[in-house]
Amino acid sequence: MNSSLNLTGNRNATTEWDSHGSFLTFTAITLIFNVGMLVILLKDKGIQASFTVYMVGLLLSNILYTGLVNPTEILRQVHGDLWLGKRGCDLRTASEWIFSAITKHSHLLITLNRGWALVFPLSYKEKHTITVACMIFAGMIVYVLALVLPGVILDALYYRHPLSEGCGLNTDAQFTWSVVIQFVIFDFPVVFIAGSYPFLLWMHIKRKKRSIRVKDSKANGTQMTDYSDKNAILKINQKPKEKKNKSKPFVVLTLLTTGTVICWTPTMVYYTIACFTSTANMGQFFNVAIFVYSLQGLLDPVSFAFSVTWFRECLQKGWKQLTCQV
């Protein structure tokens, strides 16, 4: 295994872009989209809920990753690793490993959140508050740091290659740790997200059908015999509320799941294989994988935007409605 292998994948490989300028442009667009969507989530009261905590956390992770890693990647490509210096290399390496891990686990939390809401709707409604969501997200960060940070620190103190050989974490020196991190931190979230989606989709469809059955029963003045979805009955008995901007969590889940599976699977496969054998003959596959991986940071805010009612309505009404206010 290459001693300078970065098992997180490097979605900042500027060699995959036509020029440093195009990569810098992509970085700026990614930051603008993530910051813009973050402002919308924080400003629009109509879409603020406990679920929004995970969306905000994911956007912040994208912003920190893109803002810290991408610029240093451009600098090292233009001026070389020696120009970064030890502190610059330490910052880049730690940021890449830590924020890559937090980003993947933010996606994982969104999937787990939707699973809780669909399988145990009453429990979710009663217990999943904004405070609980913040505690869950904070716990995830502690978990990630507890696993990733020791290896990053040890590498900086004892195992780092000279900058003349490149800026990257020496995974050979901590082979067991790097393999565990690859499987537990970087592979598991992608596999779980992809594997659980069919079940969550089935639960979502099942819940929708029950809600329709309850509505039909109320409209016909008959009683339902199936009360398995008490949450649907409670929703029907509630008084109609004024229409307001709101997000659609399952739409968010569907868009994010599609993006993560498409964008992250190639690098996951590449780096998992690289743990145990040479990948010298996979150069072209790696190039494509890195390019696709880099798109996820841009797709996240786009996915959130298309899940918001007012944004979809603005698109449907055409260019004349581009002045819609949040």
LOLUMSE-300376 format. One record per residue (C-alpha): residue number from 1; x, y, z; residue in three letters. Coordinates in Angstrom, 2 decimals. Layout:
<sites>
- NUM|X|Y|Z|ala
...
</sites>
This chain:
<sites>
- 1|0.00|0.00|0.00|met
- 2|1.28|3.45|-0.84|asn
- 3|2.67|5.01|2.30|ser
- 4|1.20|8.37|1.45|ser
- 5|-2.27|6.98|0.78|leu
- 6|-5.09|9.10|2.07|asn
- 7|-7.93|6.75|2.88|leu
- 8|-10.50|9.51|3.05|thr
- 9|-10.21|10.17|-0.63|gly
- 10|-9.14|13.56|-1.85|asn
- 11|-11.97|15.42|-3.49|arg
- 12|-9.55|18.24|-4.18|asn
- 13|-7.35|16.62|-6.78|ala
- 14|-6.84|19.58|-9.06|thr
- 15|-5.28|17.32|-11.69|thr
- 16|-8.83|16.21|-12.49|glu
- 17|-9.78|19.74|-13.55|trp
- 18|-8.82|21.56|-16.73|asp
- 19|-7.00|24.22|-14.72|ser
- 20|-6.47|25.57|-11.24|his
- 21|-8.81|28.39|-12.20|gly
- 22|-11.72|26.03|-12.90|ser
- 23|-11.12|24.24|-9.61|phe
- 24|-11.03|27.57|-7.77|leu
- 25|-14.29|28.55|-9.49|thr
- 26|-15.88|25.28|-8.42|phe
- 27|-14.69|25.87|-4.85|thr
- 28|-16.22|29.36|-4.83|ala
- 29|-19.55|28.07|-6.21|ile
- 30|-19.64|25.28|-3.62|thr
- 31|-19.04|27.76|-0.81|leu
- 32|-21.67|30.19|-2.14|ile
- 33|-24.31|27.45|-2.42|phe
- 34|-23.60|26.05|1.05|asn
- 35|-23.46|29.46|2.74|val
- 36|-26.57|30.61|0.87|gly
- 37|-28.59|27.54|1.89|met
- 38|-27.34|27.88|5.48|leu
- 39|-28.60|31.48|5.60|val
- 40|-31.99|30.36|4.26|ile
- 41|-32.31|27.61|6.87|leu
- 42|-31.41|29.99|9.68|leu
- 43|-33.61|32.82|8.40|lys
- 44|-36.79|31.06|7.27|asp
- 45|-38.80|30.21|10.40|lys
- 46|-41.21|28.13|8.33|gly
- 47|-38.65|25.39|7.64|ile
- 48|-36.97|25.36|11.04|gln
- 49|-37.51|22.12|12.95|ala
- 50|-35.49|19.54|14.84|ser
- 51|-34.64|17.87|11.52|phe
- 52|-33.08|21.14|10.32|thr
- 53|-30.28|20.73|12.89|val
- 54|-28.72|17.93|10.83|tyr
- 55|-29.05|19.95|7.64|met
- 56|-27.31|22.93|9.27|val
- 57|-24.57|20.67|10.62|gly
- 58|-23.95|19.12|7.20|leu
- 59|-23.75|22.53|5.53|leu
- 60|-21.30|23.80|8.16|leu
- 61|-19.14|20.72|7.64|ser
- 62|-19.16|21.29|3.88|asn
- 63|-18.24|24.94|4.37|ile
- 64|-15.33|24.15|6.70|leu
- 65|-14.05|21.36|4.46|tyr
- 66|-14.27|23.42|1.29|thr
- 67|-12.92|26.56|2.94|gly
- 68|-9.95|24.90|4.64|leu
- 69|-8.94|22.01|2.40|val
- 70|-9.61|23.22|-1.13|asn
- 71|-7.52|26.44|-0.94|pro
- 72|-4.55|24.60|0.57|thr
- 73|-4.86|21.96|-2.13|glu
- 74|-4.64|24.65|-4.80|ile
- 75|-1.62|26.22|-3.08|leu
- 76|0.23|22.93|-2.81|arg
- 77|-0.48|22.15|-6.45|gln
- 78|0.81|25.56|-7.55|val
- 79|3.72|26.10|-5.14|his
- 80|4.48|22.59|-3.86|gly
- 81|4.12|20.92|-0.47|asp
- 82|7.21|22.59|0.97|leu
- 83|5.51|25.97|0.57|trp
- 84|2.72|24.88|2.95|leu
- 85|5.13|24.23|5.80|gly
- 86|4.53|21.77|8.63|lys
- 87|1.71|23.76|10.24|arg
- 88|-0.05|24.23|6.93|gly
- 89|0.26|20.53|6.17|cys
- 90|-1.03|19.66|9.65|asp
- 91|-4.07|21.90|9.14|leu
- 92|-4.83|20.50|5.71|arg
- 93|-4.46|16.85|6.77|thr
- 94|-6.51|17.22|9.96|ala
- 95|-9.24|19.19|8.17|ser
- 96|-9.48|16.67|5.35|glu
- 97|-9.79|13.60|7.58|trp
- 98|-12.00|15.15|10.28|ile
- 99|-14.48|17.06|8.11|phe
- 100|-14.74|14.22|5.60|ser
- 101|-15.74|11.96|8.48|ala
- 102|-18.20|14.48|9.95|ile
- 103|-19.79|15.04|6.54|thr
- 104|-20.39|11.32|6.03|lys
- 105|-21.82|10.90|9.51|his
- 106|-24.05|13.94|9.04|ser
- 107|-25.60|12.10|6.11|his
- 108|-25.87|9.01|8.30|leu
- 109|-27.70|10.96|11.01|leu
- 110|-30.20|12.27|8.46|ile
- 111|-30.97|8.68|7.43|thr
- 112|-31.28|7.54|11.05|leu
- 113|-33.50|10.53|11.79|asn
- 114|-35.90|9.63|8.98|arg
- 115|-35.88|6.03|10.18|gly
- 116|-36.93|7.11|13.67|trp
- 117|-39.67|9.37|12.27|ala
- 118|-41.10|6.65|10.02|leu
- 119|-40.83|3.61|12.30|val
- 120|-41.72|5.30|15.61|phe
- 121|-43.66|8.45|14.62|pro
- 122|-45.22|9.12|18.03|leu
- 123|-41.92|8.71|19.85|ser
- 124|-40.22|10.96|17.29|tyr
- 125|-42.85|13.67|17.61|lys
- 126|-42.73|13.64|21.41|glu
- 127|-39.00|13.26|22.03|lys
- 128|-37.08|14.58|19.04|his
- 129|-36.75|18.25|19.90|thr
- 130|-34.18|20.74|18.63|ile
- 131|-32.24|20.24|21.87|thr
- 132|-32.19|16.47|21.40|val
- 133|-31.08|16.88|17.79|ala
- 134|-28.23|19.17|18.87|cys
- 135|-27.15|16.64|21.50|met
- 136|-27.21|13.82|18.94|ile
- 137|-25.15|15.83|16.47|phe
- 138|-22.66|16.85|19.18|ala
- 139|-22.38|13.20|20.22|gly
- 140|-21.60|12.25|16.64|met
- 141|-18.80|14.82|16.49|ile
- 142|-17.32|13.48|19.74|val
- 143|-17.51|9.92|18.35|tyr
- 144|-15.76|10.90|15.11|val
- 145|-13.03|12.87|16.88|leu
- 146|-12.44|10.02|19.33|ala
- 147|-11.68|7.65|16.46|leu
- 148|-10.00|9.92|13.91|val
- 149|-8.06|12.46|15.97|leu
- 150|-5.62|10.05|17.73|pro
- 151|-4.27|8.80|14.40|gly
- 152|-4.01|12.32|12.98|val
- 153|-2.14|13.56|16.07|ile
- 154|0.25|10.59|16.16|leu
- 155|0.97|11.06|12.48|asp
- 156|1.81|14.75|13.02|ala
- 157|4.06|13.96|15.99|leu
- 158|5.86|10.80|14.90|tyr
- 159|4.98|9.31|11.52|tyr
- 160|4.61|12.16|9.02|arg
- 161|6.75|11.89|5.90|his
- 162|9.07|14.80|5.09|pro
- 163|7.26|17.50|3.12|leu
- 164|9.64|16.84|0.25|ser
- 165|7.76|13.53|-0.19|glu
- 166|4.34|15.16|-0.09|gly
- 167|1.75|16.34|2.42|cys
- 168|-0.37|13.42|3.52|gly
- 169|-1.05|11.04|6.38|leu
- 170|1.36|8.09|6.62|asn
- 171|-1.14|5.23|6.76|thr
- 172|1.48|2.47|6.57|asp
- 173|2.81|3.49|9.98|ala
- 174|-0.69|3.08|11.45|gln
- 175|-2.03|0.37|9.18|phe
- 176|-4.50|-1.22|11.63|thr
- 177|-5.92|2.15|12.64|trp
- 178|-6.26|3.29|9.03|ser
- 179|-8.11|0.12|8.00|val
- 180|-10.50|0.41|10.96|val
- 181|-11.15|4.05|10.11|ile
- 182|-11.76|3.19|6.47|gln
- 183|-14.39|0.57|7.30|phe
- 184|-16.02|2.14|10.36|val
- 185|-15.86|5.85|9.54|ile
- 186|-15.88|6.02|5.75|phe
- 187|-17.42|2.80|4.40|asp
- 188|-20.15|2.06|6.95|phe
- 189|-22.14|5.30|6.49|pro
- 190|-22.35|4.86|2.71|val
- 191|-23.34|1.18|2.96|val
- 192|-25.92|1.88|5.68|phe
- 193|-27.46|4.84|3.83|ile
- 194|-27.79|2.87|0.59|ala
- 195|-28.97|-0.32|2.29|gly
- 196|-31.60|1.28|4.51|ser
- 197|-33.25|3.45|1.85|tyr
- 198|-35.48|0.71|0.34|pro
- 199|-36.89|-0.07|3.80|phe
- 200|-37.46|3.62|4.57|leu
- 201|-39.13|4.11|1.19|leu
- 202|-41.46|1.19|1.94|trp
- 203|-42.31|2.65|5.35|met
- 204|-42.92|6.08|3.81|his
- 205|-45.31|4.65|1.18|ile
- 206|-47.05|2.52|3.81|lys
- 207|-47.56|5.54|6.05|arg
- 208|-48.92|7.62|3.16|lys
- 209|-51.45|4.91|2.31|lys
- 210|-52.61|4.76|5.93|arg
- 211|-53.04|8.53|6.00|ser
- 212|-55.16|8.38|2.85|ile
- 213|-57.25|5.59|4.36|arg
- 214|-57.87|7.67|7.47|val
- 215|-58.93|10.67|5.37|lys
- 216|-61.32|8.53|3.32|asp
- 217|-62.80|7.07|6.49|ser
- 218|-63.37|10.52|7.98|lys
- 219|-64.91|11.77|4.73|ala
- 220|-67.34|8.83|4.57|asn
- 221|-68.28|9.14|8.22|gly
- 222|-67.09|5.61|9.02|thr
- 223|-64.76|4.31|11.67|gln
- 224|-61.42|2.78|10.88|met
- 225|-60.56|-0.64|12.21|thr
- 226|-56.84|-0.22|11.65|asp
- 227|-55.38|2.15|14.20|tyr
- 228|-51.79|1.05|13.71|ser
- 229|-50.83|4.53|12.56|asp
- 230|-52.08|6.66|15.42|lys
- 231|-50.00|9.55|14.24|asn
- 232|-51.99|9.74|10.98|ala
- 233|-55.28|9.87|12.92|ile
- 234|-54.00|12.61|15.18|leu
- 235|-52.98|14.67|12.15|lys
- 236|-56.47|14.36|10.60|ile
- 237|-58.14|15.52|13.81|asn
- 238|-56.01|18.63|13.99|gln
- 239|-57.40|21.91|12.75|lys
- 240|-56.08|23.05|9.37|pro
- 241|-53.14|25.39|9.65|lys
- 242|-52.23|28.28|7.46|glu
- 243|-49.98|27.37|4.58|lys
- 244|-46.36|28.16|5.26|lys
- 245|-42.97|27.42|3.83|asn
- 246|-41.77|24.06|4.98|lys
- 247|-39.23|21.43|4.06|ser
- 248|-40.01|17.87|3.02|lys
- 249|-37.66|15.60|5.00|pro
- 250|-38.21|12.50|2.86|phe
- 251|-37.51|14.48|-0.31|val
- 252|-34.25|15.61|1.33|val
- 253|-33.43|12.01|2.23|leu
- 254|-34.11|10.77|-1.30|thr
- 255|-31.98|13.45|-2.96|leu
- 256|-29.12|13.08|-0.47|leu
- 257|-29.16|9.28|-0.69|thr
- 258|-29.00|9.41|-4.48|thr
- 259|-26.12|11.87|-4.33|gly
- 260|-24.11|9.98|-1.71|thr
- 261|-24.43|6.62|-3.45|val
- 262|-23.41|8.03|-6.82|ile
- 263|-20.66|10.36|-5.57|cys
- 264|-19.14|8.35|-2.72|trp
- 265|-19.30|4.73|-3.84|thr
- 266|-16.43|4.93|-6.37|pro
- 267|-13.92|6.40|-3.88|thr
- 268|-15.15|4.03|-1.17|met
- 269|-14.43|1.07|-3.44|val
- 270|-11.04|2.45|-4.49|tyr
- 271|-9.74|3.17|-0.99|tyr
- 272|-11.09|-0.07|0.45|thr
- 273|-9.23|-2.01|-2.23|ile
- 274|-6.15|0.15|-1.59|ala
- 275|-6.09|-1.03|2.02|cys
- 276|-5.02|-4.51|0.93|phe
- 277|-3.56|-4.40|-2.55|thr
- 278|-1.93|-2.16|-5.12|ser
- 279|-4.16|0.17|-7.11|thr
- 280|-1.52|1.09|-9.68|ala
- 281|-3.72|-0.16|-12.53|asn
- 282|-6.77|1.83|-11.36|met
- 283|-5.49|5.28|-12.27|gly
- 284|-8.31|6.17|-14.65|gln
- 285|-10.94|4.84|-12.26|phe
- 286|-9.42|6.97|-9.49|phe
- 287|-9.53|10.09|-11.67|asn
- 288|-13.23|9.63|-12.34|val
- 289|-13.94|8.71|-8.71|ala
- 290|-12.27|11.85|-7.38|ile
- 291|-14.11|14.10|-9.80|phe
- 292|-17.48|12.58|-8.90|val
- 293|-16.64|12.71|-5.18|tyr
- 294|-15.99|16.43|-5.41|ser
- 295|-19.55|17.08|-6.58|leu
- 296|-21.24|15.98|-3.35|gln
- 297|-20.38|19.19|-1.51|gly
- 298|-22.30|21.09|-4.18|leu
- 299|-25.22|18.66|-4.37|leu
- 300|-26.02|18.86|-0.65|asp
- 301|-27.30|22.48|-0.65|pro
- 302|-29.01|21.91|-4.00|val
- 303|-30.84|18.93|-2.51|ser
- 304|-31.96|21.00|0.47|phe
- 305|-33.14|23.81|-1.84|ala
- 306|-35.34|21.54|-3.93|phe
- 307|-36.97|20.20|-0.76|ser
- 308|-38.22|23.64|0.28|val
- 309|-41.75|24.47|-0.88|thr
- 310|-41.24|28.12|-1.79|trp
- 311|-38.12|27.31|-3.83|phe
- 312|-39.93|24.68|-5.89|arg
- 313|-42.85|27.04|-6.44|glu
- 314|-40.49|29.76|-7.67|cys
- 315|-38.96|27.34|-10.19|leu
- 316|-42.38|26.19|-11.36|gln
- 317|-43.60|29.72|-11.96|lys
- 318|-40.56|30.49|-14.10|gly
- 319|-38.20|33.43|-14.34|trp
- 320|-40.88|35.94|-13.37|lys
- 321|-41.00|34.44|-9.90|gln
- 322|-37.26|34.64|-9.23|leu
- 323|-37.99|37.61|-6.97|thr
- 324|-39.86|35.39|-4.49|cys
- 325|-38.96|36.36|-0.96|gln
- 326|-37.89|33.92|1.73|val
</sites>
